[in-house]
Amino acid sequence: MAAPHSPRTDDWWRDAAIYQVYPRSFADGDGDGTGDLAGVRTRLPYLAELGVDALWFTPWYLSPLVDGGYDVADYRTIDPAFGTLGEAEKLIAEARELGIRTLIDIVPNHVSDRHAWFRAALAAGPGSPERALFHFRPGQGENGELPPNDWPSQFAGRTWTRVPDGEWYLHLFAPEQPDLNWAHPAVRQEHEDVLRFWFERGIAGVRIDSAALLAKDPALADFEEGVDPHPYIDRDELHDIYRSWRAIADEYGAVFVGEVWLPDSERFARYLRPDELHTAFNFSFLACPWDPDRLRRAIDDTLAEHAPVGAPATWVLCNHDVTRTVTRYGRHDTAFDFATKAFGTPTDLGLGTRRARAAALLTLALPGSVYLYQGEELGLPEADIPLDRIQDPMHFRSGGTDPGRDGCRVPLPWAADAPYAGFGSRSEPWLPQPEDWREYAADRQSLDADSMLTLYRSALRLRRETPGFGDGPLRWLPAADGVLAFARTDRLVCVVNLAPGPVGLPPHTEVLLTSGPLHPDGTLPTDTAAWLRT
């Protein structure tokens, strides 16, 4: 069993390595085909050996799972498919004993249509206090047959659904996810109570889903492109909500990371002021193609965005919504955009794997914190899901043109020679594993000095143990075209070669780690990264 490491007790989150757990697909403890908290508990030694500081769990609450758990029916109840509240408390405590903190997801924009509040609203009828907790409105047209406005959906399809009494309710996502009315004090009070509920159980922080969408234009006016303020994105009312949340988090020493997709860097930084969110996800880097100029610009822009408010940057290559790194980096277009996802996009997995290995060292060398999505440390590619097994609503609401997000959510392979590659013991996983999944199994990679898992373990150990990594300054170094080279403190240097041919390394006293072997003459191959001490 891996030895626990001593967790930092100060601003640990400023340079933490945080591992994202998608519980449904991580490990199946009871053999029913669905990942669960019992499965996670059995794999805590693996996570400690990997060297992460914290775990972020996507929703584990009671849910119909229409949108992978982001349709929450009860925030105080663990979904029976995952376990019990008692198991969650044990998991939080056992992880902490190994030096690993726990963060959970909060989905404040909407709830499930099976949430008690929404069921009561449907039963109560038009004009009721219960409906005031949501956005119910009469329709337009002669008989109210048209939606109240023309707001576009975050998924494909309509944003309004009509109920039998004739009124319509707003849902920026799927119809099973009605939006809450954040102008109502009861909505604010309920979420503050939920935060306290989980902080009391020992969680160290919260990831806020769709953090910029909560507040809506009270008039629910039609959408007009370019009009400021936007009717439902990044409205000024949000900041008062997060200031009240921050006061609660400060009582418990807990932290927030916001999912904030905004093109305006100045407005993005407002969420990171000292009395609001601690950190926010960096999507410009995540979506950036494997291109030296674009990557450098994304890094510079990210650091510049965070500097005025003194917040640390966050870096992530992939998550439960995004095409896996190995697959994306092996394509002709290595950027990520939801609008361009399509079936049958060719990829070169060998090329993608080399680039993903180099990107791992690049990301882990940058100043700030880093988020690692489960399975990235195994080098898993995006899986092709048979049409009759796809479950993601993005696929269905697109009319079947979008492959959806299930391809990055396939259950993990743990043991090459075990049933279902060690994910579970009895039942087929909820999403099918590809035939070659065993090749990526953690037990097999643990014995391979050249595996992706070994690379991540080595890099995370060095990042933790070597002064100079984590939060702090970054200084770009002169480099050939197509090469990224930067210095951290304590004589640490990271070099990433995206040029078409090998390049020489800068003068150094030690090679700490490389993403692939150097050439015999000591030069750095294409699509390879190196950590050096000068």
Backbone torsions as a table, in degrees:
resi	resn	phi	psi	omega
1	MET	NA	140.4	-179.7
2	ALA	-65.9	141.9	177.5
3	ALA	-75.1	141.3	177.1
4	PRO	-67.3	151.3	172.5
5	HIS	-111.3	154.6	-176.8
6	SER	-77.7	117.8	180.0
7	PRO	-71.5	145.4	175.2
8	ARG	-68.7	146.8	-177.4
9	THR	-110.9	-3.6	179.1
10	ASP	-97.2	-124.1	-179.1
11	ASP	-85.4	59.8	-175.9
12	TRP	-56.4	-32.6	-173.8
13	TRP	-71.2	-13.8	-177.0
14	ARG	-70.9	-24.9	178.4
15	ASP	-139.8	28.9	-176.4
16	ALA	-74.5	152.6	167.2
17	ALA	-102.6	113.6	-172.1
18	ILE	-115.5	129.1	-174.0
19	TYR	-101.8	124.3	-179.6
20	GLN	-86.2	123.5	177.3
21	VAL	-105.5	120.4	170.6
22	TYR	-98.1	95.0	-164.7
23	PRO	-53.9	-35.4	-176.0
24	ARG	-63.0	-22.8	-173.7
25	SER	-122.9	9.7	-175.9
26	PHE	-85.0	-62.5	179.6
27	ALA	-158.2	137.9	-175.7
28	ASP	-102.2	105.6	-175.9
29	GLY	-80.0	-28.7	-176.2
30	ASP	-106.9	2.6	172.5
31	GLY	77.8	16.8	-177.5
32	ASP	-92.3	2.7	178.8
33	GLY	97.0	-8.0	179.0
34	THR	-116.5	131.6	175.8
35	GLY	-60.7	153.9	-175.3
36	ASP	-153.3	175.4	-177.6
37	LEU	-69.0	-31.8	176.0
38	ALA	-61.4	-39.8	177.3
39	GLY	-64.1	-41.2	178.1
40	VAL	-62.5	-41.6	-178.5
41	ARG	-61.0	-36.9	179.8
42	THR	-69.9	-20.6	-177.2
43	ARG	-103.0	8.3	177.3
44	LEU	-59.1	-40.2	176.2
45	PRO	-59.4	-37.4	177.0
46	TYR	-60.9	-43.9	-178.2
47	LEU	-68.3	-35.7	176.5
48	ALA	-67.0	-40.8	178.7
49	GLU	-67.7	-33.5	176.6
50	LEU	-60.4	-37.7	173.9
51	GLY	103.2	27.8	-179.4
52	VAL	-89.2	156.5	-178.1
53	ASP	-93.0	-25.1	-175.4
54	ALA	-155.8	160.0	174.0
55	LEU	-115.8	134.7	171.7
56	TRP	-111.1	120.4	179.8
57	PHE	-96.8	124.9	167.4
58	THR	-67.4	166.8	-165.8
59	PRO	-50.7	130.3	178.1
60	TRP	-115.9	13.2	-174.4
61	TYR	-82.5	168.5	173.7
62	LEU	-55.1	127.1	-174.0
63	SER	-162.2	144.8	170.6
64	PRO	-70.8	-8.8	178.3
65	LEU	61.1	36.1	173.7
66	VAL	-69.2	-36.0	178.8
67	ASP	-125.5	52.9	173.8
68	GLY	60.5	26.7	179.6
69	GLY	97.3	-8.6	177.2
70	TYR	-82.4	12.5	169.4
71	ASP	-115.3	89.0	-169.2
72	VAL	-88.7	126.9	178.1
73	ALA	-95.1	-26.2	179.8
74	ASP	-160.3	115.3	-177.1
75	TYR	-73.9	-13.8	-176.8
76	ARG	-103.0	6.9	-178.1
77	THR	-127.2	130.2	172.7
78	ILE	-76.4	136.8	178.0
79	ASP	-61.5	133.6	-178.7
80	PRO	-56.5	-25.4	176.8
81	ALA	-63.8	-25.2	-177.8
82	PHE	-100.4	-23.1	-179.3
83	GLY	139.3	-142.9	-175.4
84	THR	-131.2	167.6	176.1
85	LEU	-61.7	-38.1	177.6
86	GLY	-60.9	-39.9	177.3
87	GLU	-65.6	-38.8	177.8
88	ALA	-61.2	-42.0	179.3
89	GLU	-64.7	-40.4	177.2
90	LYS	-63.8	-41.9	-179.7
91	LEU	-62.1	-45.2	178.6
92	ILE	-58.9	-44.8	-177.4
93	ALA	-70.0	-43.9	-178.4
94	GLU	-66.2	-38.3	176.5
95	ALA	-63.8	-41.1	-179.7
96	ARG	-63.1	-35.7	177.4
97	GLU	-62.0	-26.4	177.5
98	LEU	-92.7	8.1	179.0
99	GLY	82.7	19.5	-176.6
100	ILE	-116.2	122.8	177.6
101	ARG	-85.0	167.5	-178.6
102	THR	-124.6	130.6	170.9
103	LEU	-117.0	147.8	178.9
104	ILE	-125.1	165.7	179.0
105	ASP	-91.1	139.6	168.1
106	ILE	-121.2	135.2	-177.0
107	VAL	-116.6	82.3	-170.2
108	PRO	-80.3	-17.5	-175.7
109	ASN	-69.5	-33.5	-172.9
110	HIS	-151.8	168.8	173.2
111	VAL	-127.4	179.3	173.9
112	SER	-75.9	152.6	174.0
113	ASP	-69.9	-4.4	174.7
114	ARG	-100.1	3.3	174.6
115	HIS	-63.0	144.6	-177.1
116	ALA	-57.1	-37.4	179.7
117	TRP	-61.6	-43.5	-176.3
118	PHE	-73.7	-37.4	176.0
119	ARG	-60.5	-40.2	177.9
120	ALA	-66.7	-37.1	180.0
121	ALA	-65.2	-41.3	177.7
122	LEU	-63.1	-39.5	-178.2
123	ALA	-73.1	-31.0	-172.9
124	ALA	-76.3	-32.3	175.8
125	GLY	92.7	174.5	-175.8
126	PRO	-58.8	141.0	175.5
127	GLY	79.4	2.7	-175.7
128	SER	-82.8	156.2	174.3
129	PRO	-59.9	-31.5	-179.5
130	GLU	-64.7	-38.0	179.9
131	ARG	-73.9	-20.0	179.4
132	ALA	-67.6	-15.4	177.6
133	LEU	-76.2	-11.7	-179.7
134	PHE	-124.6	-169.0	177.6
135	HIS	-112.5	81.6	173.7
136	PHE	-95.9	137.4	-179.9
137	ARG	-148.3	151.7	169.5
138	PRO	-69.9	154.0	-179.8
139	GLY	-82.2	173.1	174.6
140	GLN	-95.9	173.8	-178.6
141	GLY	94.9	171.7	-174.7
142	GLU	-60.3	-36.5	-177.7
143	ASN	-121.5	24.4	179.8
144	GLY	68.8	23.7	-174.4
145	GLU	-83.7	-6.4	-179.8
146	LEU	-106.7	147.1	-179.5
147	PRO	-58.9	155.4	-179.3
148	PRO	-61.8	-30.7	175.9
149	ASN	-152.8	-176.0	-174.0
150	ASP	-112.1	29.9	-176.9
151	TRP	-61.0	135.8	176.5
152	PRO	-76.2	153.4	-177.9
153	SER	-87.2	152.8	170.2
154	GLN	-71.5	-26.2	166.5
155	PHE	-101.4	173.7	172.6
156	ALA	-69.0	156.2	176.5
157	GLY	102.0	-172.4	-175.5
158	ARG	-77.0	159.3	175.3
159	THR	-106.3	2.3	-179.6
160	TRP	-129.5	141.9	175.1
161	THR	-129.0	136.0	-178.4
162	ARG	-91.0	138.7	178.8
163	VAL	-102.0	165.9	-173.0
164	PRO	-56.7	-28.9	-179.5
165	ASP	-81.4	2.2	174.4
166	GLY	103.7	-20.0	178.8
167	GLU	-77.2	163.1	178.4
168	TRP	-117.9	149.4	173.8
169	TYR	-123.2	149.8	-175.8
170	LEU	-86.5	138.5	171.6
171	HIS	-147.8	108.6	179.1
172	LEU	-68.4	-17.2	177.7
173	PHE	-112.7	-129.8	-176.7
174	ALA	-79.3	158.2	177.9
175	PRO	-57.6	-26.0	179.1
176	GLU	-78.9	7.2	-177.9
177	GLN	-128.6	72.3	-178.7
178	PRO	-65.0	135.7	179.7
179	ASP	-73.5	139.2	175.6
180	LEU	-81.5	154.7	177.1
181	ASN	-95.1	98.8	-175.5
182	TRP	-76.7	-1.0	171.3
183	ALA	-81.4	-8.0	-178.7
184	HIS	-91.0	127.9	-176.9
185	PRO	-61.9	-28.1	-179.4
186	ALA	-68.3	-32.0	177.6
187	VAL	-66.5	-43.5	178.7
188	ARG	-64.9	-43.0	-178.5
189	GLN	-64.2	-40.5	-179.3
190	GLU	-61.9	-43.5	-178.6
191	HIS	-70.2	-34.0	175.2
192	GLU	-65.5	-38.0	177.2
193	ASP	-66.1	-38.5	178.4
194	VAL	-64.6	-42.1	176.9
195	LEU	-57.0	-48.5	179.9
196	ARG	-62.3	-39.1	179.7
197	PHE	-54.4	-46.7	-177.0
198	TRP	-81.8	-33.7	174.9
199	PHE	-61.2	-36.9	177.9
200	GLU	-64.4	-23.1	-179.4
201	ARG	-94.8	8.4	168.5
202	GLY	98.9	5.8	177.9
203	ILE	-68.6	152.0	-176.7
204	ALA	-98.2	-10.7	-178.6
205	GLY	-179.3	177.2	-174.5
206	VAL	-137.0	133.6	168.0
207	ARG	-95.0	129.1	-174.7
208	ILE	-101.3	112.9	-178.7
209	ASP	-73.3	138.8	175.6
210	SER	46.0	50.5	-168.7
211	ALA	-64.6	-20.4	-177.2
212	ALA	-96.6	10.0	-172.6
213	LEU	-108.5	-5.9	-167.5
214	LEU	-62.3	-50.3	-173.4
215	ALA	-79.9	139.0	-179.1
216	LYS	-122.5	152.6	172.0
217	ASP	-59.7	120.1	-177.2
218	PRO	-57.2	-29.5	-179.5
219	ALA	-79.3	-11.9	-176.5
220	LEU	49.8	44.3	-177.8
221	ALA	-68.4	155.9	178.7
222	ASP	-57.6	152.1	-178.5
223	PHE	-75.3	132.9	174.1
224	GLU	-129.5	121.3	-177.7
225	GLU	-59.9	130.1	175.3
226	GLY	86.6	-5.8	180.0
227	VAL	-76.1	135.8	-179.8
228	ASP	-118.5	130.5	2.0
229	PRO	-78.7	156.9	176.0
230	HIS	-65.8	144.5	-176.5
231	PRO	-66.6	-20.5	-179.8
232	TYR	-150.0	9.4	176.7
233	ILE	-120.8	129.2	171.0
234	ASP	58.2	45.8	177.6
235	ARG	-83.1	149.7	-174.0
236	ASP	-61.2	-26.4	-178.9
237	GLU	-61.5	-22.0	-177.6
238	LEU	-61.2	-34.9	-171.4
239	HIS	-67.5	-31.3	176.1
240	ASP	-67.8	-36.5	176.5
241	ILE	-60.3	-48.0	-175.6
242	TYR	-74.8	-25.0	173.2
243	ARG	-66.6	-38.5	178.2
244	SER	-68.8	-35.6	176.6
245	TRP	-65.8	-41.0	-177.5
246	ARG	-62.4	-37.9	178.9
247	ALA	-60.4	-38.1	178.3
248	ILE	-69.9	-45.4	179.6
249	ALA	-59.2	-39.3	-179.1
250	ASP	-63.7	-29.3	177.4
251	GLU	-62.2	-32.2	-174.1
252	TYR	-106.7	-0.3	-175.9
253	GLY	67.6	28.7	-177.7
254	ALA	-97.5	166.4	-174.7
255	VAL	-129.2	160.4	176.7
256	PHE	-120.7	145.6	164.9
257	VAL	-129.3	126.3	-175.9
258	GLY	-99.6	141.8	169.0
259	GLU	-87.8	97.4	-173.5
260	VAL	-124.9	102.4	177.8
261	TRP	-95.3	100.7	-179.9
262	LEU	-139.8	134.2	177.3
263	PRO	-79.4	-20.9	-176.9
264	ASP	-86.8	111.1	-174.5
265	SER	-66.7	-33.3	-179.6
266	GLU	-68.2	-42.4	179.2
267	ARG	-71.0	-34.7	175.0
268	PHE	-58.1	-44.8	-176.8
269	ALA	-64.6	-23.9	179.9
270	ARG	-60.5	-31.6	-179.7
271	TYR	-70.6	-15.2	-175.0
272	LEU	-106.7	16.1	175.6
273	ARG	-64.1	156.6	-170.4
274	PRO	-56.8	-21.7	-179.2
275	ASP	-105.8	16.4	177.1
276	GLU	-121.4	-123.6	-176.2
277	LEU	-82.7	148.2	179.2
278	HIS	-74.4	-43.9	-177.7
279	THR	-144.8	166.3	173.9
280	ALA	-144.6	150.2	-179.3
281	PHE	-66.1	146.6	-176.3
282	ASN	-104.4	95.4	-174.0
283	PHE	-86.3	-19.8	178.1
284	SER	-64.9	-37.4	178.2
285	PHE	-72.5	-41.7	-179.2
286	LEU	-59.8	-41.7	-175.6
287	ALA	-86.5	-4.9	-173.3
288	CYS	-69.6	139.7	176.1
289	PRO	-72.5	166.7	177.6
290	TRP	-78.6	78.4	-174.7
291	ASP	-142.4	127.4	-172.4
292	PRO	-61.7	-41.9	-178.5
293	ASP	-69.3	-42.0	-179.7
294	ARG	-68.0	-39.6	178.2
295	LEU	-64.4	-44.5	179.2
296	ARG	-62.3	-40.5	179.2
297	ARG	-65.0	-40.6	179.3
298	ALA	-63.8	-39.7	178.6
299	ILE	-66.1	-48.0	179.9
300	ASP	-61.7	-44.8	-178.9
301	ASP	-63.9	-40.3	-179.9
302	THR	-63.7	-47.4	179.9
303	LEU	-64.5	-36.7	179.1
304	ALA	-68.0	-36.8	178.2
305	GLU	-62.0	-39.5	-173.8
306	HIS	-84.5	-25.0	-173.4
307	ALA	-58.4	-44.1	-175.6
308	PRO	-61.9	-26.2	-178.5
309	VAL	-107.1	3.0	176.2
310	GLY	68.4	20.6	-179.5
311	ALA	-92.0	147.3	177.2
312	PRO	-77.4	148.5	174.5
313	ALA	-74.5	158.9	170.7
314	THR	-121.1	146.3	-177.1
315	TRP	-129.3	135.2	-179.5
316	VAL	-151.2	140.0	179.0
317	LEU	-99.3	-23.6	-172.9
318	CYS	-162.3	156.2	170.9
319	ASN	-150.9	-168.3	-174.3
320	HIS	-71.9	-3.3	178.4
321	ASP	-109.7	-9.0	-164.8
322	VAL	-117.0	141.4	177.2
323	THR	-52.8	133.1	-175.3
324	ARG	-59.2	147.7	-170.7
325	THR	-59.6	-45.0	-178.4
326	VAL	-57.5	-42.8	-179.6
327	THR	-71.8	-46.5	-176.5
328	ARG	-62.8	-42.9	-178.0
329	TYR	-74.2	-9.0	176.3
330	GLY	-95.4	4.3	-178.2
331	ARG	-96.6	165.9	175.5
332	HIS	-63.2	-45.0	175.0
333	ASP	-100.0	108.8	-174.2
334	THR	-93.5	2.2	175.8
335	ALA	-77.4	171.1	173.6
336	PHE	-123.3	133.1	176.1
337	ASP	-151.6	126.0	178.9
338	PHE	-55.7	-35.9	-174.5
339	ALA	-68.2	-19.5	-176.1
340	THR	-103.8	3.3	179.3
341	LYS	-65.2	135.4	-177.7
342	ALA	-153.2	155.0	175.2
343	PHE	-69.3	148.5	168.9
344	GLY	76.1	16.8	178.8
345	THR	-71.1	120.7	-176.7
346	PRO	-70.5	151.7	178.8
347	THR	-147.0	149.3	174.8
348	ASP	-105.4	100.8	-173.3
349	LEU	-67.3	-30.5	176.4
350	GLY	-64.0	-46.9	177.3
351	LEU	-63.9	-44.9	-179.6
352	GLY	-61.5	-37.3	179.3
353	THR	-67.4	-43.3	177.3
354	ARG	-59.4	-44.5	-179.8
355	ARG	-68.1	-38.8	178.7
356	ALA	-63.9	-37.3	177.1
357	ARG	-64.5	-45.0	178.2
358	ALA	-64.8	-39.3	179.5
359	ALA	-64.5	-32.7	177.7
360	ALA	-61.2	-45.6	179.7
361	LEU	-69.2	-37.5	175.6
362	LEU	-59.0	-51.1	-175.9
363	THR	-62.7	-44.8	-177.0
364	LEU	-72.1	-12.9	178.3
365	ALA	-92.8	-9.9	-176.8
366	LEU	-78.9	153.8	-178.8
367	PRO	-73.9	134.2	179.3
368	GLY	121.2	-157.0	-179.8
369	SER	-104.4	160.6	-178.1
370	VAL	-132.9	141.2	177.9
371	TYR	-112.4	130.9	-177.2
372	LEU	-118.2	116.3	179.9
373	TYR	-78.4	137.1	-177.3
374	GLN	-50.9	134.5	179.5
375	GLY	92.3	-17.8	175.4
376	GLU	-64.8	-34.5	179.4
377	GLU	-70.3	-12.1	174.9
378	LEU	-98.1	-3.6	-177.9
379	GLY	69.0	30.6	-177.7
380	LEU	-66.0	137.1	173.2
381	PRO	-86.4	168.2	171.0
382	GLU	-64.9	135.6	-179.7
383	ALA	-95.8	143.9	172.5
384	ASP	-86.2	116.7	-177.9
385	ILE	-94.1	128.3	175.6
386	PRO	-54.8	143.5	-175.1
387	LEU	-54.9	-36.3	-176.7
388	ASP	-79.6	-1.0	178.5
389	ARG	-112.5	-5.4	179.3
390	ILE	-64.8	137.1	-179.4
391	GLN	-121.1	-14.8	-172.9
392	ASP	-68.5	127.6	179.0
393	PRO	-62.9	-22.2	177.5
394	MET	-60.8	-35.4	178.4
395	HIS	-65.6	-48.6	-174.4
396	PHE	-71.7	-37.5	-179.2
397	ARG	-74.8	-12.9	175.2
398	SER	-88.4	0.8	-175.2
399	GLY	77.4	16.2	177.4
400	GLY	91.4	4.2	179.5
401	THR	-84.5	-30.7	179.1
402	ASP	-87.7	126.1	178.7
403	PRO	-66.9	-13.3	179.6
404	GLY	80.7	-170.4	-172.3
405	ARG	-108.1	3.1	-177.3
406	ASP	-63.7	-26.3	-176.4
407	GLY	-62.9	-22.7	176.5
408	CYS	-100.8	6.9	-176.3
409	ARG	-114.7	12.0	-177.7
410	VAL	-66.8	137.9	-179.6
411	PRO	-53.7	143.0	-172.1
412	LEU	-73.2	148.9	173.5
413	PRO	-93.4	121.4	-177.1
414	TRP	-105.6	-37.8	-174.2
415	ALA	-136.2	120.6	-171.3
416	ALA	-61.0	-35.0	-172.7
417	ASP	-103.5	7.9	-179.3
418	ALA	-95.8	160.3	176.0
419	PRO	-56.5	138.2	179.4
420	TYR	52.5	39.1	178.1
421	ALA	52.3	31.2	174.6
422	GLY	81.4	2.0	178.2
423	PHE	-66.1	-43.0	177.8
424	GLY	-152.7	173.8	-170.2
425	SER	-104.0	-29.5	-168.9
426	ARG	-116.1	-48.2	-169.9
427	SER	-107.6	150.6	175.6
428	GLU	-60.6	138.8	179.6
429	PRO	-59.5	155.4	-176.0
430	TRP	-61.6	-28.0	168.0
431	LEU	-118.9	140.5	-176.1
432	PRO	-71.4	138.4	175.2
433	GLN	-86.0	138.5	176.2
434	PRO	-59.8	159.2	-177.2
435	GLU	-59.5	-34.8	-175.5
436	ASP	-91.9	13.3	-174.8
437	TRP	-61.5	-28.8	-177.9
438	ARG	-62.8	-28.8	179.6
439	GLU	-61.4	-23.6	-177.5
440	TYR	-98.2	5.0	-172.6
441	ALA	-58.1	141.9	-176.4
442	ALA	-61.4	-38.8	-178.1
443	ASP	-65.6	-36.7	178.3
444	ARG	-69.6	-41.8	-179.3
445	GLN	-68.9	-29.3	179.9
446	SER	-61.3	-26.4	-177.7
447	LEU	-95.0	0.4	-175.6
448	ASP	-109.3	112.9	-177.8
449	ALA	-64.5	-17.7	-178.0
450	ASP	-105.6	9.8	-175.0
451	SER	-77.5	164.7	175.6
452	MET	-63.3	-39.4	179.2
453	LEU	-61.4	-44.1	178.0
454	THR	-62.7	-39.2	177.7
455	LEU	-60.9	-47.7	-179.3
456	TYR	-64.4	-42.2	178.5
457	ARG	-61.2	-42.9	179.9
458	SER	-65.3	-44.1	-177.7
459	ALA	-66.5	-43.1	-179.8
460	LEU	-67.0	-36.4	177.2
461	ARG	-64.6	-47.1	178.7
462	LEU	-62.1	-40.9	-179.9
463	ARG	-61.0	-38.4	-179.9
464	ARG	-74.4	-40.5	-169.4
465	GLU	-92.5	-17.2	-173.4
466	THR	-99.7	117.4	176.3
467	PRO	-58.8	140.2	178.1
468	GLY	114.9	-24.0	175.9
469	PHE	-83.3	179.4	178.0
470	GLY	77.6	-150.5	-176.5
471	ASP	-64.9	144.9	179.5
472	GLY	143.4	-174.1	-175.6
473	PRO	-76.1	158.4	173.7
474	LEU	-132.3	136.4	179.8
475	ARG	-131.0	120.9	179.5
476	TRP	-70.4	143.6	179.3
477	LEU	-110.8	152.7	174.6
478	PRO	-57.8	138.2	-177.9
479	ALA	-154.3	158.8	177.7
480	ALA	-67.2	162.5	176.8
481	ASP	-56.4	135.5	179.0
482	GLY	85.0	4.7	-177.7
483	VAL	-118.6	133.4	171.8
484	LEU	-102.1	125.5	178.8
485	ALA	-140.3	127.0	179.0
486	PHE	-145.1	154.1	179.7
487	ALA	-107.5	141.4	168.6
488	ARG	-105.4	-166.9	177.8
489	THR	-79.7	172.7	177.3
490	ASP	56.8	37.2	172.7
491	ARG	65.3	23.6	177.8
492	LEU	-88.8	138.0	179.3
493	VAL	-135.5	138.8	173.7
494	CYS	-116.6	130.9	177.6
495	VAL	-125.6	129.5	178.6
496	VAL	-126.4	123.5	-176.8
497	ASN	-99.1	107.8	174.0
498	LEU	-107.3	9.8	178.5
499	ALA	-76.3	163.6	-177.7
500	PRO	-72.7	-13.3	-179.9
501	GLY	-134.9	174.3	-178.9
502	PRO	-67.2	154.3	178.3
503	VAL	-132.4	154.3	175.7
504	GLY	-76.1	150.5	176.6
505	LEU	-85.6	150.9	175.0
506	PRO	-66.4	162.1	178.0
507	PRO	-54.1	136.0	-176.6
508	HIS	-154.4	159.9	177.2
509	THR	-101.3	-18.0	-175.6
510	GLU	-157.7	138.7	169.6
511	VAL	-95.7	112.4	-177.4
512	LEU	-78.5	-41.7	-175.8
513	LEU	-167.4	144.2	172.9
514	THR	-130.0	153.2	-179.9
515	SER	-79.4	-15.1	176.7
516	GLY	-158.7	168.7	-176.9
517	PRO	-66.1	142.9	171.4
518	LEU	-71.9	159.2	172.5
519	HIS	-68.1	158.2	179.6
520	PRO	-54.7	-28.1	179.0
521	ASP	-85.7	6.4	176.8
522	GLY	87.1	2.9	179.3
523	THR	-82.2	159.9	-176.3
524	LEU	-95.3	119.3	-178.5
525	PRO	-66.3	165.3	173.2
526	THR	-58.7	144.4	178.0
527	ASP	58.1	41.7	179.4
528	THR	-136.2	147.5	180.0
529	ALA	-123.9	154.2	178.8
530	ALA	-139.9	142.0	169.2
531	TRP	-105.1	128.2	-175.5
532	LEU	-125.5	156.6	165.2
533	ARG	-114.2	125.8	-175.4
534	THR	-92.2	NA	NA
